[in-house]
């Protein structure tokens, strides 16, 4: 039940998302992303935009990592084949 784990949930959200203020009322949690004391549609829009940017950047980072790994593997194959030919 939410009421039993409410404290640990609030602690987790507060530690994980430092830019969020958590409001609790009964079984509802409200997240204030700009710390103005309210949860507005602008808060939701901003949060979704930040999530989108994060995911977009994550794709770039993942692609860059794959390219880097591919170049490294190709370099290893090249060096091994060159060593084999010189031996």
C-alpha positions as CSV (number, residue, x, y, z in Angstrom):
1,X,0.0,0.0,0.0
2,X,1.2,3.5,-0.8
3,X,0.7,4.8,2.8
4,X,3.0,2.1,4.1
5,X,5.8,3.0,1.7
6,X,5.1,6.6,1.3
7,X,8.1,7.8,3.2
8,X,10.6,5.7,1.3
9,X,9.0,6.7,-2.0
10,X,9.3,10.4,-1.2
11,X,12.9,9.9,-0.1
12,X,13.8,8.1,-3.3
13,X,12.1,10.7,-5.5
14,X,13.8,13.5,-3.6
15,X,17.2,12.0,-3.9
16,X,16.9,10.8,-7.5
17,X,15.3,14.0,-8.8
18,X,17.0,16.9,-7.0
19,X,15.0,19.5,-9.0
20,X,11.6,18.2,-7.8
21,X,9.6,19.0,-4.7
22,X,7.2,16.3,-3.6
23,X,3.7,17.1,-2.2
24,X,1.7,14.4,-0.6
25,X,-2.0,14.5,0.1
26,X,-3.9,11.3,1.0
27,X,-2.8,8.8,-1.7
28,X,-1.7,11.4,-4.2
29,X,1.8,12.5,-4.9
30,X,2.4,15.8,-6.8
31,X,5.8,16.7,-8.2
32,X,6.7,20.3,-8.5
33,X,9.5,20.5,-11.1
34,X,10.3,24.3,-10.8
35,X,9.8,24.6,-7.1
36,X,7.1,27.3,-7.3
37,X,4.8,25.6,-4.9
38,X,2.3,24.3,-7.6
39,X,2.1,21.6,-10.1
40,X,1.1,23.1,-13.4
41,X,0.8,22.0,-17.0
42,X,4.0,23.9,-17.6
43,X,5.8,21.7,-15.1
44,X,4.5,18.6,-17.0
45,X,5.5,20.1,-20.3
46,X,9.0,20.9,-19.1
47,X,9.5,17.5,-17.5
48,X,8.4,15.8,-20.8
49,X,10.7,18.0,-22.8
50,X,13.7,17.2,-20.5
51,X,12.9,13.5,-20.7
52,X,12.7,13.7,-24.5
53,X,16.1,15.5,-24.6
54,X,17.6,13.0,-22.3
55,X,16.4,10.1,-24.5
56,X,17.5,11.8,-27.7
57,X,21.0,12.4,-26.2
58,X,21.1,8.8,-24.9
59,X,20.6,7.6,-28.5
60,X,23.5,9.8,-29.6
61,X,25.7,8.5,-26.8
62,X,24.8,4.9,-27.5
63,X,25.5,5.3,-31.2
64,X,28.8,7.0,-30.5
65,X,29.8,4.2,-28.2
66,X,29.0,1.6,-30.9
67,X,31.0,3.5,-33.5
68,X,34.0,3.8,-31.1
69,X,33.8,0.1,-30.3
70,X,33.6,-0.8,-34.0
71,X,36.6,1.3,-34.8
72,X,38.6,-0.2,-31.9
73,X,37.7,-3.8,-33.1
74,X,38.7,-2.9,-36.7
75,X,42.0,-1.5,-35.5
76,X,42.7,-4.7,-33.5
77,X,42.0,-6.8,-36.6
78,X,44.2,-4.6,-38.7
79,X,47.1,-4.8,-36.3
80,X,46.8,-8.6,-35.9
81,X,46.7,-9.1,-39.6
82,X,49.7,-6.8,-40.1
83,X,51.7,-8.6,-37.4
84,X,50.8,-11.9,-39.0
85,X,52.0,-10.8,-42.4
86,X,55.3,-9.5,-41.0
87,X,56.0,-12.6,-39.1
